Amino acid sequence: MQPRLPDMPTVPYYAVIFTSIKQPEAGQDYVDMAQEMEDLVRNQTGYLGHESARDSLGITVSYWDSLEAIAAWKKEARHRMAQQLGREKWYQHYTIRICKVEKEYSF
């Protein structure tokens, strides 16, 4: 099956870029939590979709309709637990960037 990019609304919208390097010992609990977060985020107000790729460096870009929606997701209780476990167990390093998308084009 061909990967499909999410359908995006008319600009502007927001992108949260999460780049990470996992710990080598991140195991099934990481996989399970990642799936739980993917299921949970789909029901968040303002969530528009996401794209993700992982090799030695992981990159996930999630798309949102507002900064308020991003802030609400950051505060969601189960997501906060995943963030804490990420710092304690699963990631060597991560960076989060929040950007306003003002122009978009594609082929």
N, C-alpha and C positions, 0 to 999 in steps of 0.2 A: 504494500500500500504506500502510495506517495505521501510524504509529509505535506501538511496543509497549513498555511499561515492563517492566523485568525482574521476574520473580517473586522476591519477597523472603522470607527466612526469618522466623520469629517474632523479634520484637525481644527483646533488644538485638542490634545489629550495628553496624558502623562504616562511616562515609562519609568518603572523601577528596575534598574539593572543590578542583578545580584551575581557577582563573580566570586568563585570560591575554589579552594583547594581542600579536598577531603583528607582526613586522616586515613592512612592505609588500612587501619583496623575498623573503619566504619562498616558495620555489618547489616544484618537483616533488619534490626531495629531502625536504622537510618532509612532503608528502603520502605519499610512500613509507614514511618512518619511522613516521608515525602509523598506517598500515595494519599495518606490522610489529609495533608495540607492541600494537595491538588483537589481533592473532593470538597474540602471545606471552602476553599477560596472561590470556587464556582458559584457559591451562594451569597457571596459578599456584595453588598450594595456598591455599585460603581465599578466593579470588576469587569473588564472588557475581554480578557484573554491573556495568553502567555505563549512564549516560545522558549525552548530550552535545548541545550546541547552540553554534553559532558565528554571530556577526554581526560587529560591530566588537569585541565582547567575546566571548571563548570561555569556556564553562563545561563542564567534564566532572566528573561525580560518579561515582566508582567505589565499590563496596560490597564489604565484607570481613567475614569472620567473627571476626577478631582483630587486635589491634595487632601481634602477631608476624608475621602474614601480610603486613600493610602494610610492616613493616620489611624483610621478606625481598624483597618486590617492589622496594623502593627500592634494595636492594643488588644486584639481578640485573644481570649484566654488560652485556648489550645495552641494558637500560633506563638504566643509568648513562651509557652513551655517548650515548643520546638526550637525557638531561638536560644533559650537557655541550654538545652541539650546540645545544640549545634556548637555553642561556645565551649561547653565542657567536654564533649566527646567526639563530635563528627568532623569538625573543620580545623585545619591548620591555620587557615586565614580566609577571611572574606571581606569584600567591600560592597557597599550598597551605594548606588548613585540614583538620584531622582531627577528626571529631566522632563521638561515640557516639550512635546513634539509639536512643532509649528509648521513643518512642511514634510510631505511624504510623497514619494513616487516609487514606482516599481515596474518591473518587466515581467 
